[in-house]
Amino acid sequence: MIDLLLTIVCTTSIGVIVKLAETRIQERLTMLLFNYIIATLISAVLFKLSIADSELLSIGRNFTLSTFSLLLAPIAGFIFALNFFLMIIAIKKRGVALPVSLMRLSAIVPVAASLIFFGESPRWLQVIGMVGALIAAVMMSVSFKGGEEMKGEGRDSKFMLALWSVGLLICFGLADLSMKLFERFGDTLDKPLFLAVLFACAGLSVLIVMIAKRCRLRWVDALWGVILGVPNYFSSWFLVGSLTELPSYIVFPTVTAATVMLIALIGKVFFKEEFGKLGLIGIVLTMVSIVLVNV
């Protein structure tokens, strides 16, 4: 239960940290770079600890990644980097509540992929849940107001906002799908090493863009990246811990529902973000949909 609570705290913290950093940093890419440096260092430490595990050494395990994992890690790293960059832009344009809500809703993407490619058969309640999640994403996109949109600086049409939201949902979902692919075709005992390569590739992707743009390194931006990197990594770490203690049909709906509610509340109380009746209905539909998907 403690791991479940810490998963909610870490996931919520990601959106809040990005929102707080929004007006305090000059170069977002520097924050992203140091976020991934910290995540890579944490992964490396955990990998070292796994090597030192006497139980694993006793069975003569080779700590090397398979060809599939070596190919998947850099692709997933690029997707992770792209996701965070898009989330930073989305929070600037739309406030904190919508992007983080979409991040949690993205679970429908690996679920859909499992239905199509892995031959899993959904129950009718799960189909209703996936459709409801997409509808909720559109409803929240046209109702939540924060950042430039609330200040009247945003000029996007409601159609473009809805399209942007669904695009974000799919992009976040591809990151979840990459983890599912690793769990299905890789060796879960190699997860610390896989994550180390993944986060290193994500950081390298950001570094290449920074060099191309000739970005200046500011330590204030780097510090925010260090702060962001810790909950970014441990949100996945504690999620795995939660799944070892509780069934997935309890973990995923609980984490999603709690995160969406907390982010919406924090956005409204502390960042003066707004959401109308449609947004409120979207939040409720989000929670119901995720529960149905995981039934």
Phi and psi in degrees as a GROMACS rama.xvg file:
@    title "Ramachandran Plot"
@    xaxis  label "Phi"
@    yaxis  label "Psi"
@TYPE xy
-64.3571  -42.1183  ILE-2
-60.9212  -37.9027  ASP-3
-63.7412  -44.904  LEU-4
-64.135  -40.1223  LEU-5
-68.9799  -31.6481  LEU-6
-62.4352  -44.3201  THR-7
-63.1331  -44.0108  ILE-8
-62.4904  -46.6086  VAL-9
-65.4335  -44.1137  CYS-10
-63.8076  -42.7336  THR-11
-65.3913  -37.8411  THR-12
-63.0486  -33.2145  SER-13
-57.4445  -50.9863  ILE-14
-65.0559  -39.7447  GLY-15
-66.4296  -42.4964  VAL-16
-63.5926  -44.4918  ILE-17
-61.4155  -40.6484  VAL-18
-64.5076  -44.451  LYS-19
-64.8415  -35.8682  LEU-20
-75.1527  -18.0733  ALA-21
-51.7252  -45.1675  GLU-22
-98.2429  3.98088  THR-23
-112.244  -7.74385  ARG-24
-116.953  157.886  ILE-25
-105.977  -33.5775  GLN-26
-124.286  106.829  GLU-27
-63.2843  -34.482  ARG-28
-64.2236  -33.6756  LEU-29
-63.8511  -42.4197  THR-30
-61.3289  -43.2131  MET-31
-62.9867  -43.1593  LEU-32
-58.8194  -50.42  LEU-33
-72.3728  -25.7772  PHE-34
-58.7844  -45.1732  ASN-35
-77.8836  -27.6757  TYR-36
-62.8463  -46.1473  ILE-37
-63.5062  -44.7677  ILE-38
-61.1729  -38.6843  ALA-39
-65.8377  -42.1744  THR-40
-63.6387  -41.8614  LEU-41
-62.4368  -43.7437  ILE-42
-60.5746  -41.753  SER-43
-64.0834  -40.9655  ALA-44
-62.7663  -45.4677  VAL-45
-65.903  -33.1783  LEU-46
-66.0196  -41.866  PHE-47
-61.305  -41.4603  LYS-48
-64.9656  -36.4535  LEU-49
-68.2824  -33.1437  SER-50
-65.6279  -37.2286  ILE-51
-75.8426  -7.18508  ALA-52
-65.793  113.94  ASP-53
-62.7936  -29.971  SER-54
-66.1758  -40.9433  GLU-55
-70.514  -37.9236  LEU-56
-65.5489  -32.5625  LEU-57
-67.6407  -23.1311  SER-58
-98.1833  7.31273  ILE-59
66.7329  39.5333  GLY-60
-70.6706  139.157  ARG-61
-95.1172  124.865  ASN-62
-91.3501  72.8662  PHE-63
-133.872  149.34  THR-64
-86.3598  146.658  LEU-65
-70.9329  166.279  SER-66
-58.726  -41.2462  THR-67
-60.5025  -46.1663  PHE-68
-65.7369  -37.1349  SER-69
-66.5071  -31.5891  LEU-70
-78.272  -37.5739  LEU-71
-71.8874  -37.9082  LEU-72
-57.7697  -49.786  ALA-73
-66.9637  -34.5312  PRO-74
-65.0717  -46.4484  ILE-75
-63.8935  -37.69  ALA-76
-60.9421  -42.1512  GLY-77
-64.1247  -41.1758  PHE-78
-64.3759  -41.6712  ILE-79
-60.2813  -45.2612  PHE-80
-63.7196  -42.6915  ALA-81
-62.8111  -40.6505  LEU-82
-59.6808  -47.2112  ASN-83
-66.0674  -38.24  PHE-84
-64.1869  -43.1145  PHE-85
-66.0526  -36.1083  LEU-86
-66.6582  -38.8666  MET-87
-62.1798  -43.5941  ILE-88
-65.1417  -42.0657  ILE-89
-63.5686  -40.2132  ALA-90
-65.7513  -37.3644  ILE-91
-64.2281  -41.1531  LYS-92
-80.8852  -39.5125  LYS-93
-120.772  -1.27181  ARG-94
90.1542  -179.049  GLY-95
-86.874  -28.9676  VAL-96
-66.6636  -47.0461  ALA-97
-65.0262  -52.4786  LEU-98
-59.0908  -41.6432  PRO-99
-69.1945  -35.9435  VAL-100
-61.3096  -42.7292  SER-101
-66.7942  -34.365  LEU-102
-60.6801  -39.4811  MET-103
-76.7792  -33.8702  ARG-104
-68.3783  -18.3494  LEU-105
-62.3358  -9.41128  SER-106
-59.2476  -20.6626  ALA-107
-68.6898  -21.6004  ILE-108
-69.1011  -53.897  VAL-109
-63.1002  -29.8783  PRO-110
-63.8734  -46.274  VAL-111
-63.0463  -40.4591  ALA-112
-63.0557  -36.9663  ALA-113
-64.1578  -37.0961  SER-114
-67.0347  -39.7139  LEU-115
-82.1868  -46.5259  ILE-116
-100.082  -26.3973  PHE-117
-106.997  5.98361  PHE-118
70.4461  21.3144  GLY-119
-78.3901  140.42  GLU-120
-104.083  117.08  SER-121
-80.7204  151.655  PRO-122
-83.7237  162.562  ARG-123
-64.1684  -29.2425  TRP-124
-65.4169  -35.8503  LEU-125
-68.6335  -37.8659  GLN-126
-62.5804  -44.5908  VAL-127
-60.3868  -40.3379  ILE-128
-63.5431  -42.0315  GLY-129
-66.7215  -42.0536  MET-130
-64.3292  -42.259  VAL-131
-62.302  -36.0324  GLY-132
-64.499  -42.1408  ALA-133
-64.8425  -42.6344  LEU-134
-62.647  -40.8993  ILE-135
-62.3483  -39.1557  ALA-136
-61.1355  -42.7208  ALA-137
-66.9091  -43.0595  VAL-138
-61.2237  -43.9981  MET-139
-68.3447  -33.7625  MET-140
-64.0957  -31.735  SER-141
-96.2157  -2.3595  VAL-142
-113.237  -42.6415  SER-143
-65.7695  132.75  PHE-144
-128.549  123.275  LYS-145
-160.824  170.765  GLY-146
59.9587  -138.215  GLY-147
-64.3201  -33.2756  GLU-148
-63.0057  -41.6978  GLU-149
-71.4218  -31.5049  MET-150
-81.5864  -3.57264  LYS-151
84.4754  7.95647  GLY-152
-87.2539  -18.6314  GLU-153
-79.8469  138.01  GLY-154
-120.692  13.3463  ARG-155
-73.8074  142.106  ASP-156
-73.5309  162.922  SER-157
-62.2629  -33.8008  LYS-158
-63.8448  -43.9595  PHE-159
-67.5225  -35.5099  MET-160
-64.7834  -42.2605  LEU-161
-65.3031  -42.4247  ALA-162
-63.65  -41.4049  LEU-163
-61.7156  -41.5881  TRP-164
-66.3075  -44.9931  SER-165
-65.0356  -38.1148  VAL-166
-61.9181  -42.8533  GLY-167
-61.6017  -43.7635  LEU-168
-58.487  -45.4671  LEU-169
-66.225  -41.0312  ILE-170
-65.1236  -44.2445  CYS-171
-60.4473  -38.7964  PHE-172
-65.5612  -31.3564  GLY-173
-64.071  -33.5787  LEU-174
-65.4864  -44.0445  ALA-175
-61.9661  -38.9959  ASP-176
-64.3503  -37.2843  LEU-177
-62.6777  -37.2401  SER-178
-68.3122  -37.4962  MET-179
-65.0608  -40.2061  LYS-180
-63.1808  -39.3274  LEU-181
-65.7475  -43.5646  PHE-182
-64.6352  -30.0308  GLU-183
-84.4533  -41.1256  ARG-184
-110.765  -11.3953  PHE-185
-100.594  -170.522  GLY-186
-107.897  115.98  ASP-187
-63.2435  -22.1405  THR-188
-67.3465  -20.7881  LEU-189
-90.99  11.1823  ASP-190
-58.316  -42.997  LYS-191
-58.3238  -42.2575  PRO-192
-68.7103  -40.4275  LEU-193
-60.7552  -45.4651  PHE-194
-65.4306  -36.0753  LEU-195
-61.8145  -45.4004  ALA-196
-66.1912  -41.4663  VAL-197
-60.2167  -52.4872  LEU-198
-68.1561  -32.5305  PHE-199
-64.9488  -41.1049  ALA-200
-67.6609  -36.8471  CYS-201
-62.6039  -45.2005  ALA-202
-62.8418  -39.4309  GLY-203
-63.8027  -38.7241  LEU-204
-60.4515  -43.9273  SER-205
-66.6895  -40.8757  VAL-206
-62.5388  -40.6314  LEU-207
-61.3091  -43.2343  ILE-208
-65.3014  -39.784  VAL-209
-63.1462  -41.8281  MET-210
-65.6721  -41.9277  ILE-211
-63.038  -37.1139  ALA-212
-88.4477  -4.16327  LYS-213
55.5707  48.8676  ARG-214
-72.2425  142.655  CYS-215
-87.1114  140.326  ARG-216
-88.5984  119.411  LEU-217
-117.156  133.609  ARG-218
-69.9684  -24.2622  TRP-219
-65.3457  -44.1686  VAL-220
-63.6002  -40.2791  ASP-221
-63.99  -39.0247  ALA-222
-62.4395  -41.5508  LEU-223
-64.5445  -33.0752  TRP-224
-66.3917  -39.4688  GLY-225
-62.1789  -43.2975  VAL-226
-62.8031  -41.4875  ILE-227
-69.7723  -34.2091  LEU-228
-63.0606  -31.2734  GLY-229
-67.6124  -56.2147  VAL-230
-66.8828  -28.102  PRO-231
-60.132  -44.7901  ASN-232
-72.8449  -48.0183  TYR-233
-76.6654  -12.7872  PHE-234
-62.5051  -37.6657  SER-235
-75.7693  -38.0529  SER-236
-61.4384  -49.2514  TRP-237
-72.7643  -26.7487  PHE-238
-63.3209  -42.9354  LEU-239
-62.2066  -41.6702  VAL-240
-61.5287  -38.5562  GLY-241
-63.2339  -40.4699  SER-242
-71.2153  -19.428  LEU-243
-81.2596  -18.034  THR-244
-102.291  -32.8262  GLU-245
-129.405  153.862  LEU-246
-67.7295  152.188  PRO-247
-61.9169  -31.1629  SER-248
-70.2947  -10.5227  TYR-249
-97.236  -43.0247  ILE-250
-64.714  -55.6519  VAL-251
-64.1817  -47.4696  PHE-252
-62.2331  -38.005  PRO-253
-66.2904  -47.4823  THR-254
-62.123  -45.8548  VAL-255
-64  -51.0728  THR-256
-61.5308  -45.2733  ALA-257
-65.5989  -40.8547  ALA-258
-65.5982  -46.2998  THR-259
-59.7535  -45.1306  VAL-260
-65.7842  -43.325  MET-261
-64.9073  -43.75  LEU-262
-64.8597  -42.8429  ILE-263
-61.678  -42.5659  ALA-264
-67.0066  -44.8978  LEU-265
-63.7404  -42.2494  ILE-266
-61.4659  -38.9679  GLY-267
-75.7562  -42.6941  LYS-268
-78.043  -46.1657  VAL-269
-97.9252  -29.227  PHE-270
-111.401  6.58735  PHE-271
56.0505  33.8233  LYS-272
-80.7527  158.871  GLU-273
-124.614  149.001  GLU-274
-149.843  134.08  PHE-275
-84.8725  -164.137  GLY-276
-61.7829  -35.9176  LYS-277
-63.8261  -39.366  LEU-278
-66.0296  -39.39  GLY-279
-63.6283  -42.6235  LEU-280
-62.8663  -39.0845  ILE-281
-62.1338  -39.9758  GLY-282
-62.6687  -46.3116  ILE-283
-62.9785  -44.0388  VAL-284
-63.5246  -35.9641  LEU-285
-57.8063  -50.6592  THR-286
-63.5603  -42.8019  MET-287
-64.9729  -40.8978  VAL-288
-65.4717  -44.3308  SER-289
-64.6283  -37.6794  ILE-290
-62.0591  -43.8289  VAL-291
-66.0589  -39.5286  LEU-292
-61.6235  -34.5688  VAL-293
-98.4311  9.40624  ASN-294
